[in-house]
Amino acid sequence: MEGGEWVWQWQATSKEMVLSVAAIVVSFMVLIIWKNLWLKPRRIRSILEKQGIKGPKPSFPLGNLSEIKRIQSQFSNISSSSQQAEQWFHSLFPFLQHWRKQYGATFMYSTGHRQHLYVGDPKLLKELNRIKTWDLGRPTYISKPLKPLLGSGIFRVNGPHWFFQRNLIAPQFYLSKIQNMVDFMEESTREIMRKWERIIEESGGKMAEIVIDNDMKELTADIISKACFGGSYALGNQIFAKLTALQNVLAKPNVLFGFLYLRILPTKENRQIWRLQKEIEQLILKVVHHHNLQNQCRTDQNNHQQKDLLQIILENTAHEGNNSSSTPWGVLKKLNHKRETQKLIVDICKNIYFAGSDTTALLLTWILIQLSLHPQWQDRLRAEIFETFPDISPHCFHDTDKLRKMKQLSMVIQESLRLYGPGITTSREALEETKVGDMVVPKGTNILVFITAMHRDREIWGEDADEFKPERFERGVSEACKYPQAYLPFGLGSRICAGQNFAIIEAKIALILLLANFRFSVSPNYRHSPFYKLVLFPKYGAPLLVTKL
């Protein structure tokens, strides 16, 4: 009996202990949930409210998501005629523009437990541009869903990881380095020209309808492959195709709001993402392998030639691994470093392939569409082209000063970036409490700037803000609008696009060659419908009538 009683008491005690531990765990989880879903958001809103920042009242636990969906549904049936009237951008994020009218240029709102600060005040933008601290970084809620596309590359990481990649990549896009890449830009553009000439000849006349957005992707993909990765365009072409496919799967408006993404579940969509991610990484590693083989085959006489970006990446990321110890622990560390180094190389290349090709291709596409809609500007640019380059012969673009002095061409590019810049938003997360001008931004606040709305704000650009008028940039950005800091085609602050000079020179060379040899007009099949898919696309493509001059 005594033994049975002892067993019974032990079982009762064990049960009480289990219940106590379970109660502690549940209490701890409730405390964490209460802190992150209620206390932290409430604290952020309280600090912003005390500084005069207003916004729609959130509800627990969805914040303002219900109101966002309600406002968006009101714009879901916008007709194509209204889009033709340049009202398409109101349908991108209508809730932002609705709240701006209600609460002013700067306001706050919530998506679930995440707190957002919308900045539409040019004076506050000026202060944001001045901040160089790492305390304002890339928001995790946006970057996390894009990890399959961008890995841990420069567009996703923060702090020292971002600083390392920025210092690695940015110097390769200085003007002195770009001068050595202009031949690649010219060569690739001439290949597209020959392709178009064949299409026109096969059509039996001097004109043919060509869907130019596909060819602009081919053009910029070829350039970035040759300039940064030493060729391997056959592999590069496959990489770009798979990046586009992956982008299409990931490109959902939910990315902007940080909705829940269950990437661990083996759904059909997730399996497709995993497959594309693996295939892209394998192709990039093939490019790296081919590049290493080419380097081994070089003679000592050729070793002094300028290194491409991939070679710079390989040398800088391999340096630490070469210094690893030969001890068992050092070998293990070296093997781990090798895996991490390989992953870093792949991720850096992903970001360069994506940003270096897609955005410039879209810039060229939107410019040619605008020039087709405004043929008088084609004539003006052609006159400037032949005045600057009377003989457009091979290798004539080495003098980049001539490109810089082409004022009309620069104005057209600037105006196209204003109206149809590929990047329509820019965002930051306060990783620590940060002071922006006189405003204190609490840690955990997500800052959002709607670039397209800023670029079309009549208070900033005048009543003709929706019109294509390159002449507004005749005296530069400072005279083009009321607040120059509101012009953000390449982002803001320390994270401004490192490759903007490369993109502008690439666009200029391509446009000079194309406009000198072809005339563009709008096809009857063209439908003007800009569409958000991580960047700003023509939803139905860009078919134009191309005439050989």
C-alpha positions in Angstrom: 0.0 0.0 0.0 2.8 2.4 0.9 4.4 1.8 -2.5 1.2 2.3 -4.3 0.5 5.4 -2.4 3.9 6.7 -3.2 3.4 6.0 -6.9 0.1 7.8 -6.8 1.6 10.8 -5.1 4.5 10.9 -7.6 2.0 10.8 -10.5 -0.1 13.6 -9.0 3.1 15.6 -8.4 4.3 15.0 -11.9 0.9 16.0 -13.3 1.0 19.2 -11.2 4.5 20.0 -12.5 3.5 19.4 -16.1 0.4 21.6 -15.6 2.6 24.3 -14.0 5.2 24.2 -16.8 2.4 24.3 -19.4 0.9 27.3 -17.6 4.2 29.0 -17.6 4.8 28.4 -21.3 1.3 29.5 -22.2 1.7 32.6 -20.0 5.1 33.4 -21.6 3.6 33.0 -25.1 0.6 35.2 -24.2 3.1 37.8 -22.9 5.1 37.7 -26.1 1.9 38.0 -28.2 0.6 40.8 -26.0 3.9 42.7 -26.2 4.3 42.3 -30.0 0.7 42.5 -31.2 -0.6 45.1 -28.8 1.9 46.9 -26.6 4.6 47.6 -29.2 2.2 48.9 -31.9 0.4 51.0 -29.3 3.7 52.5 -28.1 4.7 53.4 -31.7 1.4 55.0 -32.4 1.4 56.9 -29.1 4.9 58.4 -29.9 3.8 59.5 -33.4 0.4 60.9 -32.2 2.2 63.1 -29.6 4.1 64.6 -32.6 0.9 65.5 -34.4 0.9 62.5 -36.8 -2.7 61.2 -37.5 -4.1 58.3 -39.4 -7.1 55.9 -39.6 -7.9 54.2 -36.4 -6.7 50.5 -36.4 -8.7 47.5 -35.1 -7.2 44.5 -33.3 -5.6 42.4 -34.7 -5.9 43.4 -38.4 -5.1 47.0 -38.1 -6.4 48.9 -41.1 -6.4 45.9 -43.5 -10.2 45.8 -43.7 -10.3 49.4 -44.7 -7.5 48.9 -47.2 -9.4 46.1 -48.9 -12.6 48.2 -49.0 -10.9 51.2 -50.6 -9.1 49.0 -53.1 -12.3 47.3 -54.2 -13.7 50.7 -55.2 -11.0 51.0 -57.8 -11.0 47.4 -59.1 -13.2 48.3 -62.1 -11.3 51.3 -63.4 -12.0 51.4 -67.2 -9.3 51.5 -69.8 -10.5 55.0 -70.9 -9.7 56.4 -67.4 -6.2 54.8 -67.7 -5.8 56.5 -71.0 -6.5 59.7 -69.2 -3.5 59.1 -67.0 -5.6 58.1 -64.0 -4.1 54.6 -63.8 -1.8 55.4 -61.0 -4.7 56.1 -58.6 -5.5 52.4 -58.8 -2.1 51.3 -57.6 -2.5 52.0 -53.9 -5.7 54.0 -53.7 -5.9 53.8 -49.9 -2.7 55.8 -49.6 -4.1 58.7 -51.7 -7.4 58.5 -49.9 -5.8 58.8 -46.5 -3.4 61.5 -47.7 -6.5 63.7 -48.6 -7.9 62.9 -45.2 -4.9 63.2 -42.9 -2.3 65.2 -44.8 1.0 64.6 -46.5 2.4 62.5 -43.6 0.2 60.0 -41.7 0.3 56.6 -40.1 -1.6 53.4 -40.6 -1.4 49.7 -39.6 -1.3 46.3 -41.3 -1.8 43.8 -38.6 0.8 44.6 -35.9 3.0 46.5 -38.3 3.0 50.3 -38.0 3.6 52.4 -41.1 4.6 56.1 -41.5 3.7 57.4 -44.9 5.9 60.3 -45.9 4.6 62.6 -48.6 6.0 65.9 -47.2 9.0 67.1 -49.4 10.6 68.8 -46.4 10.6 65.5 -44.4 11.9 63.7 -47.6 14.8 66.2 -47.6 15.7 65.1 -44.0 15.4 61.4 -44.9 17.8 62.0 -47.8 20.4 63.4 -45.3 20.4 60.4 -43.0 23.4 58.1 -43.5 23.0 55.9 -40.4 22.5 52.2 -40.6 19.5 52.6 -38.3 17.2 53.1 -41.3 17.3 49.9 -43.2 15.3 47.7 -45.6 12.0 46.6 -43.9 12.0 42.9 -43.1 8.4 42.5 -43.9 9.0 43.5 -47.5 12.4 41.8 -48.0 11.5 38.4 -46.4 8.9 37.4 -49.1 11.5 38.4 -51.8 14.3 36.2 -50.4 13.9 33.5 -53.1 14.4 36.2 -55.8 17.1 38.3 -54.1 18.7 36.0 -51.4 20.8 37.9 -48.9 21.9 40.4 -51.6 22.3 44.2 -51.3 18.6 44.9 -51.8 17.6 42.8 -48.8 20.3 43.1 -46.1 21.0 45.8 -43.6 24.0 47.0 -41.5 27.5 45.7 -42.1 26.3 43.1 -44.6 24.8 45.9 -46.8 27.9 48.1 -46.3 30.2 45.3 -47.4 28.2 44.7 -50.6 27.8 48.4 -51.3 31.5 49.0 -51.1 32.1 45.9 -53.3 29.7 46.9 -56.0 29.5 50.7 -56.1 33.1 51.4 -57.3 32.6 49.2 -60.3 29.9 51.6 -61.6 32.0 54.8 -61.3 32.2 56.7 -64.6 35.9 55.8 -65.0 34.9 52.1 -65.0 31.8 52.6 -67.2 33.9 54.1 -69.9 35.4 50.6 -70.4 31.9 49.1 -70.9 30.5 51.4 -73.6 31.6 49.0 -76.3 29.5 46.2 -74.8 26.5 48.6 -74.8 27.0 49.5 -78.4 27.6 45.9 -79.5 24.5 44.6 -77.9 22.3 47.5 -79.3 23.6 46.8 -82.8 22.6 43.2 -82.4 19.0 44.3 -81.6 19.1 46.7 -84.6 20.1 43.8 -86.9 17.3 41.7 -85.5 14.7 44.5 -86.2 16.1 45.0 -89.7 15.5 41.3 -90.4 12.0 41.5 -89.1 11.2 44.6 -91.2 12.7 43.0 -94.3 10.7 39.9 -93.7 7.5 42.0 -93.4 8.0 43.1 -97.0 8.3 46.8 -96.4 10.0 49.5 -94.4 7.9 49.0 -91.3 6.9 46.2 -88.9 5.1 45.9 -85.6 7.6 44.8 -82.9 6.9 44.1 -79.3 9.8 46.1 -78.0 9.7 45.3 -74.2 10.9 41.7 -74.9 13.8 43.0 -77.0 14.7 45.6 -74.4 15.1 42.9 -71.9 17.2 40.9 -74.3 19.4 44.0 -74.9 20.0 44.9 -71.2 20.5 41.3 -70.3 23.2 41.0 -72.9 24.9 44.2 -71.7 24.9 43.2 -68.0 26.2 39.7 -68.8 29.1 41.0 -70.9 30.0 44.0 -68.7 29.7 42.4 -65.3 30.0 38.7 -65.8 32.4 38.4 -68.7 30.0 37.1 -71.3 28.3 33.7 -70.9 25.1 35.2 -72.4 23.7 31.8 -73.2 23.6 31.0 -69.5 22.7 34.6 -68.7 19.6 34.4 -71.0 18.4 31.4 -69.0 19.0 33.1 -65.7 16.9 36.2 -66.9 14.1 34.0 -68.1 13.9 32.1 -64.8 14.2 35.4 -62.8 11.3 36.7 -64.7 9.2 33.6 -64.0 10.1 33.8 -60.3 9.3 37.5 -60.2 5.8 36.7 -61.7 5.1 34.2 -58.9 6.3 36.5 -56.2 4.8 39.8 -57.6 1.7 40.2 -55.5 0.5 43.4 -53.8 0.7 41.6 -50.5 4.5 42.0 -50.5 4.0 45.7 -49.9 1.8 45.1 -46.8 3.6 42.2 -45.2 0.7 39.8 -45.3 1.5 36.3 -43.9 3.5 34.1 -46.3 3.5 30.4 -45.5 6.6 29.5 -47.5 7.2 26.3 -45.5 4.1 24.6 -46.8 4.6 22.5 -50.0 1.8 24.2 -52.0 2.0 24.2 -55.8 3.1 27.8 -55.7 5.8 27.2 -53.2 7.1 24.2 -55.0 7.4 26.3 -58.1 9.3 29.0 -56.2 11.7 26.4 -54.7 12.3 24.9 -58.1 13.0 28.2 -59.8 15.2 29.3 -56.9 17.3 26.2 -57.2 17.6 26.4 -61.0 18.7 30.1 -60.8 21.4 29.3 -58.2 22.7 26.4 -60.3 22.9 28.5 -63.4 24.8 31.3 -61.6 27.2 28.8 -60.2 27.8 27.6 -63.8 28.6 31.2 -64.8 31.1 31.4 -61.9 32.6 28.1 -62.9 33.0 29.1 -66.5 34.5 32.4 -65.4 37.1 30.6 -63.3 38.0 28.4 -66.2 38.5 31.5 -68.4 40.7 33.0 -65.8 42.9 29.9 -65.6 43.3 30.0 -69.4 44.5 33.6 -69.5 48.1 34.2 -70.1 50.2 36.4 -67.8 50.2 38.9 -70.6 46.4 39.3 -70.3 46.3 39.4 -66.5 46.7 43.1 -66.4 43.4 43.7 -68.2 40.5 45.3 -66.3 38.7 42.9 -64.0 34.9 42.5 -64.5 32.5 42.7 -61.5 32.3 39.0 -61.1 36.1 38.7 -60.7 36.0 41.5 -58.1 33.3 39.6 -56.2 35.2 36.3 -56.3 38.4 37.8 -55.1 36.9 39.8 -52.2 34.6 37.0 -50.9 37.4 34.3 -51.2 40.0 36.3 -49.2 38.8 35.3 -45.7 38.6 31.6 -46.6 42.1 31.5 -47.9 43.4 32.6 -44.5 41.7 29.7 -42.6 43.8 27.5 -40.3 44.8 24.0 -41.2 43.6 22.6 -37.8 40.6 20.4 -37.7 38.5 23.3 -36.4 40.0 25.6 -39.0 39.2 23.1 -41.8 35.6 22.9 -40.6 35.4 26.7 -40.5 36.9 26.8 -44.0 34.3 24.4 -45.3 31.5 26.4 -43.7 33.0 29.6 -45.1 33.1 28.0 -48.5 29.4 27.3 -48.4 28.6 30.8 -47.1 30.9 32.4 -49.6 29.3 30.5 -52.4 25.8 31.5 -51.2 27.0 35.2 -51.0 28.3 35.1 -54.5 25.1 33.7 -55.8 23.0 36.3 -53.9 25.1 39.2 -55.1 24.8 38.0 -58.7 21.0 37.6 -58.3 20.6 41.2 -57.3 22.9 42.5 -60.1 21.1 40.4 -62.8 17.7 41.5 -61.6 18.4 45.2 -61.0 20.9 45.6 -63.9 18.6 44.2 -66.5 15.0 44.6 -65.6 14.9 48.2 -64.5 16.9 49.6 -67.4 14.9 47.5 -69.9 11.7 49.1 -68.5 13.3 52.6 -68.6 14.0 52.1 -72.4 10.6 50.7 -73.0 8.7 53.6 -71.4 10.9 56.1 -73.2 10.2 54.6 -76.6 6.5 54.5 -75.8 6.5 58.2 -74.8 8.5 59.1 -77.9 6.0 57.2 -80.0 3.2 59.2 -78.4 5.1 62.5 -78.9 6.9 62.2 -82.3 8.0 65.9 -82.1 10.5 64.8 -79.4 11.8 62.1 -81.7 12.6 64.7 -84.2 14.3 66.9 -81.6 16.4 64.1 -80.3 17.4 63.0 -83.8 18.6 66.5 -84.6 20.7 66.5 -81.4 22.1 63.0 -82.1 23.4 63.9 -85.6 24.7 67.2 -84.4 26.7 65.5 -81.7 27.6 62.4 -83.6 27.7 63.2 -87.4 29.2 59.8 -88.0 27.8 57.1 -85.7 30.6 54.6 -86.4 31.7 51.7 -84.2 33.5 52.7 -81.0 32.3 56.3 -81.2 31.0 56.5 -77.7 34.3 56.4 -75.8 34.0 60.2 -75.3 31.4 60.1 -72.5 31.6 63.9 -72.3 29.6 64.0 -75.5 26.9 61.8 -74.0 26.8 64.0 -70.9 26.3 67.2 -73.0 23.3 65.8 -74.9 20.8 68.1 -73.1 17.6 67.1 -75.0 18.3 63.4 -74.4 18.9 63.9 -70.7 15.6 65.8 -70.4 13.6 63.0 -72.1 15.2 60.4 -69.8 14.5 62.5 -66.7 10.9 63.1 -67.7 10.3 59.4 -68.4 11.8 58.5 -65.1 9.4 61.0 -63.4 6.3 59.7 -65.1 7.2 56.0 -65.5 10.1 55.2 -63.2 10.4 51.4 -62.7 10.5 51.7 -58.9 7.2 53.1 -57.6 7.9 53.0 -53.9 10.8 53.2 -51.5 10.7 52.1 -47.9 12.8 52.1 -44.7 12.5 50.5 -41.3 13.7 52.2 -38.1 15.9 49.5 -36.7 16.6 51.8 -33.8 14.9 55.0 -32.7 15.9 57.6 -35.3 15.5 61.4 -35.5 14.3 62.6 -38.9 14.5 66.4 -38.8 12.4 67.4 -35.8 10.5 64.1 -35.8 11.4 61.1 -33.6 10.7 57.9 -35.4 10.3 55.0 -32.9 12.1 51.7 -33.4 10.0 49.3 -35.5 8.3 52.0 -37.6 8.1 51.3 -41.3 8.5 54.4 -43.5 6.9 54.4 -46.9 7.3 56.9 -49.8 5.0 56.5 -52.8 7.4 57.8 -55.5 4.9 57.8 -58.4 2.5 59.9 -56.4 5.3 62.4 -55.5 6.3 62.6 -59.2 2.7 63.5 -60.2 1.9 65.8 -57.3 0.5 69.1 -58.8 1.6 71.1 -55.8 5.2 70.0 -56.6 5.2 69.9 -60.4 2.4 72.2 -61.4 -0.9 71.7 -63.1 0.8 69.8 -66.0 2.2 67.2 -63.7 0.5 64.3 -65.6 1.9 65.5 -69.0 5.0 64.4 -70.8 7.0 67.7 -70.9 10.8 67.1 -70.9 11.3 70.8 -71.2 10.5 71.2 -67.5 14.1 69.8 -66.9 15.8 72.3 -69.3 17.5 74.0 -66.3 18.0 70.8 -64.3 16.0 69.2 -61.5 16.4 72.2 -59.1 14.3 74.3 -61.5 11.9 71.6 -62.7 9.8 71.6 -59.6 9.0 73.3 -56.3 10.9 70.7 -54.2 13.8 69.0 -56.0 14.1 66.4 -53.2 10.7 65.0 -54.3 12.4 63.7 -57.5 13.4 60.1 -56.5 13.9 58.0 -59.6 16.8 56.0 -58.0 15.6 56.0 -54.4 16.8 58.1 -51.5 19.6 58.4 -48.9 22.6 56.2 -48.6 20.7 53.3 -50.3 20.3 55.2 -53.6 20.9 53.0 -56.6 24.6 52.3 -57.1 24.2 51.6 -60.8 22.4 54.8 -61.8 25.3 56.2 -63.9 25.6 52.8 -65.7 21.8 52.8 -66.4 21.8 56.3 -67.8 24.8 55.9 -70.1 23.4 52.5 -71.2 20.0 54.1 -72.0 21.7 57.0 -73.9 23.8 54.8 -76.1 20.8 52.5 -76.9 18.5 55.4 -77.7 21.1 57.2 -79.9 21.6 54.1 -82.0 17.9 53.2 -82.2 16.6 56.7 -83.0 19.3 57.2 -85.6 18.2 54.2 -87.5 14.4 53.8 -86.8 11.3 55.8 -86.3 8.7 54.7 -83.7 5.0 55.2 -83.7 2.1 53.7 -81.6 0.6 50.5 -82.8 -3.2 50.1 -82.8 -2.6 47.1 -80.6 -0.9 49.1 -77.9 -3.0 49.4 -74.7 -1.7 51.9 -72.2 -2.0 50.1 -68.9 1.0 50.5 -66.5 1.0 47.6 -64.0 2.7 47.0 -60.7 4.7 43.8 -60.6 7.5 44.7 -58.1 8.4 47.3 -60.8 6.2 49.2 -63.3 5.4 47.1 -66.4 3.3 47.8 -69.4 0.6 45.2 -68.6 -0.2 44.3 -72.2 3.3 44.6 -73.6 4.7 47.4 -75.8 3.9 46.7 -79.4 5.2 49.7 -81.6 5.4 50.3 -85.3 9.1 50.5 -86.1 10.2 52.1 -89.4 13.7 51.7 -90.9 15.1 55.2 -91.8 
